[in-house]
Amino acid sequence: MTTQLFAQQRDDGTVDAGVVKKRAIQCALSRICGSCGKSLTWPVAFVGSAEEAAALLFAFPPLHPSCAEELLRDAPGEQVLVRTGGFELVRPTRRGDPVSFRPNSVIEDD
Amino acid sequence: MAFSDVREYTHLTDEEVEAIGRELDQIRKEIEESRGQADRDYILRIIKIQRRLAAAGRITLFASFFPPAWLLGTVMLGSAKILENIEIGHNTMHGQWDWMNDPEIHSSNWEWDTTQPAEQWKHSHNYIHHQFTNVIGHDNDIGYGILRMTRDQKWHPVNLGQPVYNALLALFFEWGVALHDLDIGAIRKGEKNPKVLKRQLKQIYKKVGKQALKDYIVYPALTGPFWLRTLTANATANLMRNVWAYLVIFCGHFPDGAVHFTEEELEDETRAEWYLRQMLGSANFEGSKLTHLMSGQLGYQIEHHLFPDLPSNRYAEVAVKVKDLCKRYDIPYTTGPLGRQYMQVLRTIMKLSLPDKLTSHDPPPTAPRGEQRGRRLKDEERPRARSELGHWSSSAA
């Protein structure tokens, strides 16, 4: 993910190479896209590694399907896209750990 | 001050806090795994009832020249608005029904029958209120920017009018909610970016226009010569919804026993600590099944704050387990009859309208953190409100 995404922007305007925890929580609760920061639509998309997709546990916040496809174009072959109706915000059990996201109603590709 | 120093937790060891977290995780898991057709049937049934109630109310108002029809139509319409706003709209926007994969009953698409745009609600309520629950300076639900609800908020002579502001807030609650995401406190202090404010106001203006057109022009016009009666019925139905929603929300966080926090207490908290903060910052009320339905199951406010995205119809069964857990770990579980809970809220509002020195012999139950630490907070130590917004609003800056 090479472009500056909403979930990577810190309060001071600098950019985090990973995900800013506060932004990730905001995306989950406010139902906004981790890429463009605008309100999500149905369905919701997640982008992550094949391992994340297999485990159904993503580090990057929910996205619009179109924003997700744009991210995939930036990293072809490395990322997987999963569509879902809903998801759960998984808060960390240890201090300092990031939050993650678990899709709960995956829409299978035709 | 570390989170573990919060008075209500000090008897718990780190291992016990983690064990509580695991038990609550298990409760959540059980609901997630059993979530299915019965829950889907529940929400579809409630939506059907709500729509029929609204239609019946509107139709009855065609006979509003006959006073009992006016009364009946108004009550049906008011009840439909209450159901739509609290049990359906509020809970859908939390994502409680997203798992059904129904694009209509989805947190992203639901627009509710009230003046606040859903998008602003999802920021001010779902994020700010639920993430920073009862954190002074962050959670704008603490007094809605106009009421002093804890001694951690500095007293000002304007607070003397609190009983009046409180009554006005109850009557015009829809409008208080509409302006909620503007952050009245920041506007008052001149800290609000005028461009962001303008953009938010424009969105509110559009939503208010739609609501006003529906309730005060189109439906009254449809009833022809009885338009004025229909208009007053619609206004009364909105008033009914306002007062009830105010009551439900204020009883969720301000009765005796609900704790306020400061920012330092939530710095990098774990899931177990987050659970505990939600439990201590919220209060339930008791009532019949109908009372719980009409309050969007927010009589189970503690359970709602623990699991805001689980289906509301499951909160009653979750409450039994949470109450048992609180008993075993000696954690406060604040609950009581609705009337008693509201009287406690009202008492706090009255007491805090006065300077602290006048109530020092009988302080409100929401003791300030500064006093718990043996001293009073200075103004510069009082927390500042959160200012971040979603891209939609912040891009105007």
Interface residues (C-beta under 8 A of the other chain):
Chain A: F6 D11 K22 I25 Q26 L29 S30 R31 I32 C36 G37 K38 S39 L40 T41 W42 P43 V44 T84 G85 G86 F87 E88 L89 R91 P92 T93 R94 R95 G96 N104 S105 I107
Chain B: E18 G21 E32 M93 G95 W97 D98 W99 M100 N101 D102 P103 H106 S107 S108 N109 E119 K122 H123 N126 Y127 H130 Q131 D268 E269 T270 R271 A272 W274 D309 E388 G390 H391 W392 S394 S395
